[in-house]
Amino acid sequence: MGMSKNVLFDLDGTLVDSLPGIQSSILYAINNRGYEIDENSDIKSHIGPPMQEIFSGFLPKLDDELIDEVVAIYREDYQERGLLKTTLFDDILPVLSGLHESGYKLYIATSKRQQFAEDIIRNLNISEYFEAIYGTPSDGALDNKADLLRYI
């Protein structure tokens, strides 16, 4: 019996460049609540942790309830506009195609919300390459990437 060949990919920064959409939605959410950060701020260095941590870094004087409000505004804008700015990195398509044709089963594990990850993959027309996409549920239960990987 042959061994199963599985490959687990991260999404942001591995398969796709999502920075433009994330950055624009972060700025939108912050500005929408009347706060400002310098548009030249190094937003990229803050991306990765759960959104509450990201916004706490930009808006440290806000309480958790206000941070949650800004995160909700971010997610609404990201779903409507930000995720559409995501692009596939150059030369990724031949890699996915080659692995798929060679019999590998491909999966995505991302700390991005499940629905956002599915929408991005669908918008980029690469759904056919993946067996499953694992993102975080809307309740935030698996926001920690280590918890998500243990779950998978």
N, CA and C atoms as a LAMMPS dump frame, in Angstrom:
ITEM: TIMESTEP
0
ITEM: NUMBER OF ATOMS
456
ITEM: BOX BOUNDS ff ff ff
-5.0000000000000000e+02 5.0000000000000000e+02
-5.0000000000000000e+02 5.0000000000000000e+02
-5.0000000000000000e+02 5.0000000000000000e+02
ITEM: ATOMS id mol type element x y z
1 1 1 N 0.85 -1.174 0
2 1 2 C 0 0 0
3 1 3 C 0.896 1.238 0
4 2 1 N 0.659 2.181 -0.921
5 2 2 C 1.459 3.394 -1.026
6 2 3 C 1.115 4.398 0.052
7 3 1 N 2.082 5.215 0.353
8 3 2 C 1.852 6.278 1.332
9 3 3 C 1.078 7.417 0.684
10 4 1 N 0.229 8.018 1.471
11 4 2 C -0.507 9.189 1.014
12 4 3 C 0.462 10.365 0.944
13 5 1 N 0.364 11.15 -0.112
14 5 2 C 1.23 12.312 -0.274
15 5 3 C 0.386 13.567 -0.093
16 6 1 N 0.582 14.223 1.043
17 6 2 C -0.184 15.418 1.371
18 6 3 C 0.745 16.611 1.523
19 7 1 N 0.269 17.768 1.064
20 7 2 C 1.021 19.01 1.226
21 7 3 C 0.075 20.04 1.836
22 8 1 N 0.521 20.639 2.924
23 8 2 C -0.262 21.644 3.632
24 8 3 C 0.393 23.005 3.398
25 9 1 N -0.353 23.907 2.781
26 9 2 C 0.142 25.245 2.472
27 9 3 C -0.479 26.279 3.401
28 10 1 N 0.313 27.27 3.773
29 10 2 C -0.237 28.49 4.351
30 10 3 C -0.774 29.285 3.166
31 11 1 N -1.615 30.246 3.411
32 11 2 C -2.2 31.024 2.319
33 11 3 C -1.484 32.363 2.138
34 12 1 N -1.628 33.249 3.117
35 12 2 C -1.059 34.595 3.016
36 12 3 C 0.468 34.548 3.038
37 13 1 N 1.068 35.157 2.036
38 13 2 C 2.518 35.231 1.993
39 13 3 C 3.182 33.976 1.461
40 14 1 N 2.41 32.941 1.21
41 14 2 C 2.949 31.693 0.66
42 14 3 C 2.412 31.471 -0.743
43 15 1 N 1.096 31.431 -0.857
44 15 2 C 0.456 31.268 -2.161
45 15 3 C 0.008 32.598 -2.745
46 16 1 N -0.406 33.494 -1.866
47 16 2 C -0.997 34.746 -2.332
48 16 3 C -0.385 35.959 -1.644
49 17 1 N -0.461 37.075 -2.361
50 17 2 C -0.09 38.368 -1.794
51 17 3 C -1.397 39.048 -1.384
52 18 1 N -1.664 39.019 -0.104
53 18 2 C -2.902 39.601 0.411
54 18 3 C -2.666 40.948 1.088
55 19 1 N -1.409 41.39 1.114
56 19 2 C -1.074 42.62 1.817
57 19 3 C -1.879 43.834 1.354
58 20 1 N -2.026 44.081 0.046
59 20 2 C -2.778 45.287 -0.353
60 20 3 C -4.197 45.333 0.212
61 21 1 N -4.914 44.223 0.2
62 21 2 C -6.273 44.2 0.717
63 21 3 C -6.332 44.292 2.227
64 22 1 N -5.428 43.593 2.903
65 22 2 C -5.385 43.655 4.359
66 22 3 C -5.055 45.076 4.8
67 23 1 N -4.058 45.657 4.167
68 23 2 C -3.642 47.013 4.525
69 23 3 C -4.767 48.012 4.313
70 24 1 N -5.442 47.937 3.172
71 24 2 C -6.508 48.912 2.912
72 24 3 C -7.672 48.727 3.885
73 25 1 N -7.979 47.491 4.252
74 25 2 C -9.08 47.257 5.192
75 25 3 C -8.706 47.654 6.62
76 26 1 N -7.442 47.484 6.992
77 26 2 C -6.985 47.955 8.308
78 26 3 C -7.124 49.474 8.384
79 27 1 N -6.627 50.167 7.377
80 27 2 C -6.718 51.63 7.361
81 27 3 C -8.173 52.088 7.353
82 28 1 N -9.008 51.411 6.577
83 28 2 C -10.427 51.76 6.52
84 28 3 C -11.069 51.63 7.9
85 29 1 N -10.833 50.509 8.565
86 29 2 C -11.463 50.253 9.869
87 29 3 C -11.018 51.276 10.906
88 30 1 N -9.733 51.578 10.918
89 30 2 C -9.207 52.547 11.885
90 30 3 C -9.776 53.934 11.607
91 31 1 N -9.751 54.338 10.351
92 31 2 C -10.269 55.658 9.982
93 31 3 C -11.776 55.758 10.193
94 32 1 N -12.492 54.669 9.965
95 32 2 C -13.941 54.651 10.122
96 32 3 C -14.368 54.983 11.55
97 33 1 N -13.546 54.623 12.506
98 33 2 C -13.853 54.891 13.916
99 33 3 C -13.247 56.211 14.385
100 34 1 N -12.69 56.98 13.458
101 34 2 C -12.167 58.3 13.811
102 34 3 C -10.733 58.301 14.307
103 35 1 N -10.04 57.2 14.166
104 35 2 C -8.635 57.133 14.565
105 35 3 C -7.773 57.202 13.322
106 36 1 N -6.537 57.525 13.524
107 36 2 C -5.629 57.621 12.387
108 36 3 C -4.306 56.96 12.712
109 37 1 N -3.751 56.341 11.698
110 37 2 C -2.362 55.909 11.755
111 37 3 C -1.728 56.416 10.468
112 38 1 N -0.472 56.594 10.506
113 38 2 C 0.254 57.064 9.338
114 38 3 C 0.124 56.041 8.216
115 39 1 N -0.303 56.497 7.044
116 39 2 C -0.451 55.579 5.914
117 39 3 C 0.873 54.946 5.513
118 40 1 N 1.966 55.503 5.952
119 40 2 C 3.278 54.938 5.663
120 40 3 C 3.761 54.003 6.774
121 41 1 N 2.889 53.742 7.758
122 41 2 C 3.244 52.817 8.834
123 41 3 C 3.567 51.447 8.25
124 42 1 N 4.441 50.741 8.917
125 42 2 C 4.825 49.404 8.465
126 42 3 C 3.766 48.4 8.918
127 43 1 N 2.658 48.383 8.22
128 43 2 C 1.554 47.49 8.563
129 43 3 C 1.976 46.034 8.372
130 44 1 N 2.78 45.779 7.367
131 44 2 C 3.203 44.402 7.065
132 44 3 C 3.829 43.724 8.279
133 45 1 N 4.598 44.456 9.064
134 45 2 C 5.276 43.842 10.209
135 45 3 C 4.301 43.461 11.323
136 46 1 N 3.083 43.968 11.274
137 46 2 C 2.08 43.657 12.294
138 46 3 C 1.174 42.489 11.894
139 47 1 N 1.193 42.129 10.614
140 47 2 C 0.269 41.113 10.114
141 47 3 C 0.755 39.723 10.501
142 48 1 N -0.184 38.886 10.876
143 48 2 C 0.122 37.515 11.257
144 48 3 C -0.687 37.06 12.456
145 49 1 N -0.592 37.785 13.572
146 49 2 C -1.378 37.385 14.748
147 49 3 C -2.878 37.609 14.513
148 50 1 N -3.711 37.13 15.44
149 50 2 C -5.149 37.411 15.331
150 50 3 C -5.406 38.918 15.243
151 51 1 N -6.509 39.281 14.582
152 51 2 C -6.818 40.684 14.304
153 51 3 C -6.903 41.542 15.561
154 52 1 N -7.404 40.991 16.664
155 52 2 C -7.488 41.78 17.902
156 52 3 C -6.095 42.236 18.331
157 53 1 N -5.1 41.371 18.182
158 53 2 C -3.726 41.734 18.542
159 53 3 C -3.171 42.795 17.595
160 54 1 N -3.477 42.656 16.316
161 54 2 C -3.001 43.631 15.334
162 54 3 C -3.541 45.02 15.676
163 55 1 N -4.857 45.11 15.893
164 55 2 C -5.453 46.416 16.175
165 55 3 C -5.042 46.943 17.543
166 56 1 N -4.807 46.07 18.499
167 56 2 C -4.309 46.519 19.808
168 56 3 C -2.938 47.169 19.666
169 57 1 N -2.152 46.705 18.704
170 57 2 C -0.847 47.309 18.442
171 57 3 C -0.965 48.7 17.852
172 58 1 N -1.973 48.899 17.012
173 58 2 C -2.173 50.207 16.393
174 58 3 C -2.945 51.163 17.292
175 59 1 N -3.83 50.622 18.097
176 59 2 C -4.717 51.429 18.937
177 59 3 C -4.633 50.958 20.385
178 60 1 N -3.472 51.075 21.003
179 60 2 C -3.26 50.475 22.328
180 60 3 C -4.118 51.068 23.439
181 61 1 N -4.662 52.235 23.256
182 61 2 C -5.429 52.877 24.331
183 61 3 C -6.906 52.481 24.321
184 62 1 N -7.316 51.661 23.365
185 62 2 C -8.72 51.256 23.293
186 62 3 C -8.963 50.007 24.128
187 63 1 N -10.17 49.907 24.682
188 63 2 C -10.504 48.695 25.433
189 63 3 C -10.913 47.583 24.465
190 64 1 N -11.071 46.382 24.992
191 64 2 C -11.362 45.211 24.162
192 64 3 C -12.642 45.362 23.352
193 65 1 N -13.657 45.985 23.923
194 65 2 C -14.93 46.152 23.216
195 65 3 C -14.751 47.021 21.974
196 66 1 N -14 48.116 22.102
197 66 2 C -13.759 48.985 20.941
198 66 3 C -12.86 48.303 19.919
199 67 1 N -11.891 47.541 20.391
200 67 2 C -11.039 46.783 19.463
201 67 3 C -11.9 45.791 18.679
202 68 1 N -12.801 45.089 19.365
203 68 2 C -13.699 44.149 18.685
204 68 3 C -14.557 44.852 17.644
205 69 1 N -14.979 46.076 17.938
206 69 2 C -15.777 46.865 16.997
207 69 3 C -14.951 47.194 15.745
208 70 1 N -13.694 47.597 15.939
209 70 2 C -12.814 47.911 14.806
210 70 3 C -12.535 46.648 13.992
211 71 1 N -12.348 45.523 14.658
212 71 2 C -12.132 44.255 13.955
213 71 3 C -13.354 43.9 13.111
214 72 1 N -14.553 44.094 13.642
215 72 2 C -15.778 43.812 12.888
216 72 3 C -15.868 44.69 11.643
217 73 1 N -15.499 45.958 11.772
218 73 2 C -15.492 46.872 10.615
219 73 3 C -14.462 46.399 9.596
220 74 1 N -13.289 46.003 10.077
221 74 2 C -12.241 45.469 9.193
222 74 3 C -12.785 44.279 8.406
223 75 1 N -13.381 43.325 9.109
224 75 2 C -13.841 42.093 8.449
225 75 3 C -14.921 42.375 7.411
226 76 1 N -15.806 43.298 7.716
227 76 2 C -16.853 43.655 6.757
228 76 3 C -16.23 44.259 5.495
229 77 1 N -15.307 45.187 5.681
230 77 2 C -14.651 45.813 4.527
231 77 3 C -13.795 44.799 3.77
232 78 1 N -13.095 43.944 4.509
233 78 2 C -12.233 42.95 3.863
234 78 3 C -13.071 41.996 3.02
235 79 1 N -14.21 41.576 3.53
236 79 2 C -15.063 40.661 2.776
237 79 3 C -15.603 41.322 1.513
238 80 1 N -15.953 42.595 1.614
239 80 2 C -16.542 43.298 0.47
240 80 3 C -15.502 43.753 -0.548
241 81 1 N -14.341 44.243 -0.055
242 81 2 C -13.38 44.858 -0.977
243 81 3 C -11.963 44.324 -0.849
244 82 1 N -11.5 44.158 0.368
245 82 2 C -10.094 43.83 0.594
246 82 3 C -9.642 42.526 -0.009
247 83 1 N -10.439 41.477 0.147
248 83 2 C -9.979 40.187 -0.361
249 83 3 C -9.909 40.147 -1.876
250 84 1 N -10.642 41.049 -2.527
251 84 2 C -10.587 41.116 -3.992
252 84 3 C -9.246 41.656 -4.498
253 85 1 N -8.455 42.247 -3.603
254 85 2 C -7.144 42.781 -3.979
255 85 3 C -6.039 41.732 -3.853
256 86 1 N -6.413 40.517 -3.461
257 86 2 C -5.452 39.43 -3.295
258 86 3 C -5.051 38.88 -4.654
259 87 1 N -3.755 38.667 -4.83
260 87 2 C -3.249 38.106 -6.082
261 87 3 C -2.409 36.869 -5.798
262 88 1 N -2.393 35.976 -6.759
263 88 2 C -1.576 34.781 -6.683
264 88 3 C -0.127 35.166 -6.977
265 89 1 N 0.799 34.646 -6.187
266 89 2 C 2.209 34.929 -6.461
267 89 3 C 2.614 34.327 -7.805
268 90 1 N 3.542 34.999 -8.474
269 90 2 C 4.065 34.494 -9.74
270 90 3 C 4.614 33.08 -9.544
271 91 1 N 4.433 32.244 -10.516
272 91 2 C 4.971 30.881 -10.557
273 91 3 C 4.338 29.91 -9.57
274 92 1 N 3.285 30.298 -8.856
275 92 2 C 2.613 29.376 -7.937
276 92 3 C 1.715 28.404 -8.704
277 93 1 N 1.039 28.89 -9.72
278 93 2 C 0.117 28.034 -10.473
279 93 3 C 0.807 26.785 -11.031
280 94 1 N 1.983 26.892 -11.661
281 94 2 C 2.639 25.663 -12.137
282 94 3 C 3.037 24.711 -11
283 95 1 N 3.374 25.258 -9.839
284 95 2 C 3.712 24.417 -8.685
285 95 3 C 2.485 23.624 -8.243
286 96 1 N 1.351 24.328 -8.083
287 96 2 C 0.126 23.655 -7.67
288 96 3 C -0.3 22.6 -8.69
289 97 1 N -0.239 22.981 -9.944
290 97 2 C -0.631 22.074 -11.011
291 97 3 C 0.277 20.839 -11.031
292 98 1 N 1.574 21.057 -10.928
293 98 2 C 2.522 19.949 -10.949
294 98 3 C 2.338 18.991 -9.788
295 99 1 N 2.164 19.529 -8.598
296 99 2 C 1.94 18.683 -7.427
297 99 3 C 0.632 17.907 -7.564
298 100 1 N -0.398 18.593 -8.006
299 100 2 C -1.71 17.963 -8.175
300 100 3 C -1.632 16.829 -9.194
301 101 1 N -0.991 17.086 -10.324
302 101 2 C -0.859 16.079 -11.373
303 101 3 C 0.013 14.911 -10.934
304 102 1 N 0.911 15.135 -9.993
305 102 2 C 1.789 14.075 -9.484
306 102 3 C 1.121 13.252 -8.376
307 103 1 N -0.127 13.547 -8.08
308 103 2 C -0.867 12.752 -7.12
309 103 3 C -0.851 13.261 -5.694
310 104 1 N -0.276 14.416 -5.471
311 104 2 C -0.287 14.987 -4.123
312 104 3 C -1.675 15.54 -3.819
313 105 1 N -2.066 15.402 -2.569
314 105 2 C -3.295 16.022 -2.096
315 105 3 C -2.899 17.318 -1.417
316 106 1 N -3.482 18.417 -1.884
317 106 2 C -3.102 19.739 -1.402
318 106 3 C -4.172 20.306 -0.475
319 107 1 N -3.698 20.948 0.587
320 107 2 C -4.572 21.534 1.592
321 107 3 C -4.066 22.926 1.937
322 108 1 N -4.958 23.751 2.461
323 108 2 C -4.576 25.072 2.957
324 108 3 C -4.906 25.134 4.438
325 109 1 N -3.964 25.683 5.208
326 109 2 C -4.188 25.964 6.641
327 109 3 C -3.842 27.43 6.845
328 110 1 N -4.841 28.225 7.205
329 110 2 C -4.628 29.658 7.35
330 110 3 C -5.323 30.185 8.6
331 111 1 N -4.732 31.188 9.197
332 111 2 C -5.393 31.814 10.343
333 111 3 C -6.402 32.871 9.881
334 112 1 N -6.585 32.969 8.585
335 112 2 C -7.632 33.82 8.006
336 112 3 C -8.979 33.118 8.233
337 113 1 N -10.036 33.881 8.318
338 113 2 C -11.364 33.29 8.464
339 113 3 C -11.624 32.308 7.316
340 114 1 N -12.254 31.199 7.642
341 114 2 C -12.553 30.141 6.679
342 114 3 C -13.242 30.696 5.429
343 115 1 N -14.283 31.503 5.627
344 115 2 C -15.035 32.033 4.49
345 115 3 C -14.161 32.913 3.603
346 116 1 N -13.304 33.733 4.219
347 116 2 C -12.417 34.59 3.427
348 116 3 C -11.463 33.748 2.594
349 117 1 N -10.888 32.716 3.206
350 117 2 C -9.949 31.851 2.49
351 117 3 C -10.643 31.169 1.314
352 118 1 N -11.839 30.663 1.543
353 118 2 C -12.588 30.015 0.458
354 118 3 C -12.912 31 -0.654
355 119 1 N -13.31 32.217 -0.286
356 119 2 C -13.618 33.236 -1.293
357 119 3 C -12.385 33.587 -2.124
358 120 1 N -11.246 33.724 -1.467
359 120 2 C -10.005 34.056 -2.182
360 120 3 C -9.636 32.946 -3.161
361 121 1 N -9.664 31.719 -2.701
362 121 2 C -9.311 30.583 -3.557
363 121 3 C -10.258 30.497 -4.749
364 122 1 N -11.528 30.714 -4.495
365 122 2 C -12.519 30.699 -5.582
366 122 3 C -12.28 31.859 -6.553
367 123 1 N -12.04 33.071 -6.02
368 123 2 C -11.8 34.236 -6.876
369 123 3 C -10.563 34.079 -7.748
370 124 1 N -9.566 33.358 -7.243
371 124 2 C -8.326 33.148 -7.998
372 124 3 C -8.403 31.922 -8.914
373 125 1 N -9.542 31.251 -8.913
374 125 2 C -9.769 30.083 -9.775
375 125 3 C -8.763 28.958 -9.55
376 126 1 N -8.472 28.669 -8.274
377 126 2 C -7.547 27.574 -7.977
378 126 3 C -8.174 26.528 -7.044
379 127 1 N -9.476 26.569 -6.883
380 127 2 C -10.173 25.625 -5.995
381 127 3 C -9.915 24.177 -6.374
382 128 1 N -9.806 23.916 -7.662
383 128 2 C -9.668 22.538 -8.149
384 128 3 C -8.418 21.831 -7.615
385 129 1 N -7.434 22.581 -7.166
386 129 2 C -6.194 21.973 -6.709
387 129 3 C -6.238 21.504 -5.261
388 130 1 N -7.234 21.926 -4.506
389 130 2 C -7.227 21.69 -3.061
390 130 3 C -8.31 20.715 -2.619
391 131 1 N -7.881 19.796 -1.774
392 131 2 C -8.803 18.836 -1.166
393 131 3 C -9.668 19.533 -0.126
394 132 1 N -9.042 20.423 0.646
395 132 2 C -9.771 21.138 1.697
396 132 3 C -9.027 22.415 2.054
397 133 1 N -9.791 23.367 2.556
398 133 2 C -9.24 24.628 3.036
399 133 3 C -9.622 24.736 4.507
400 134 1 N -8.616 24.891 5.344
401 134 2 C -8.855 25.017 6.777
402 134 3 C -8.507 26.438 7.206
403 135 1 N -9.519 27.159 7.617
404 135 2 C -9.333 28.496 8.15
405 135 3 C -9.931 28.552 9.538
406 136 1 N -9.957 29.729 10.104
407 136 2 C -10.512 29.86 11.441
408 136 3 C -12.026 30.068 11.355
409 137 1 N -12.751 29.481 12.283
410 137 2 C -14.203 29.686 12.291
411 137 3 C -14.537 31.098 12.769
412 138 1 N -15.742 31.533 12.476
413 138 2 C -16.135 32.905 12.815
414 138 3 C -16.156 33.164 14.318
415 139 1 N -16.218 32.105 15.134
416 139 2 C -16.2 32.316 16.586
417 139 3 C -14.79 32.511 17.142
418 140 1 N -13.781 32.413 16.259
419 140 2 C -12.406 32.644 16.683
420 140 3 C -11.785 31.499 17.447
421 141 1 N -12.45 30.349 17.488
422 141 2 C -11.978 29.223 18.296
423 141 3 C -10.582 28.744 17.892
424 142 1 N -10.229 28.88 16.64
425 142 2 C -8.93 28.4 16.166
426 142 3 C -8.069 29.534 15.624
427 143 1 N -8.207 30.73 16.19
428 143 2 C -7.412 31.869 15.727
429 143 3 C -5.919 31.633 15.899
430 144 1 N -5.537 30.89 16.909
431 144 2 C -4.13 30.565 17.122
432 144 3 C -3.732 29.49 16.115
433 145 1 N -2.717 29.768 15.294
434 145 2 C -2.321 28.861 14.213
435 145 3 C -1.929 27.481 14.74
436 146 1 N -1.268 27.432 15.903
437 146 2 C -0.887 26.136 16.479
438 146 3 C -2.129 25.302 16.794
439 147 1 N -3.188 25.946 17.304
440 147 2 C -4.44 25.225 17.582
441 147 3 C -5.067 24.718 16.289
442 148 1 N -5.024 25.523 15.252
443 148 2 C -5.566 25.124 13.956
444 148 3 C -4.814 23.914 13.417
445 149 1 N -3.506 23.939 13.487
446 149 2 C -2.706 22.813 12.977
447 149 3 C -2.961 21.545 13.782
448 150 1 N -3.097 21.667 15.093
449 150 2 C -3.435 20.492 15.915
450 150 3 C -4.799 19.939 15.494
451 151 1 N -5.743 20.823 15.221
452 151 2 C -7.067 20.411 14.793
453 151 3 C -6.995 19.617 13.484
454 152 1 N -6.225 20.138 12.554
455 152 2 C -6.097 19.478 11.239
456 152 3 C -5.466 18.113 11.411
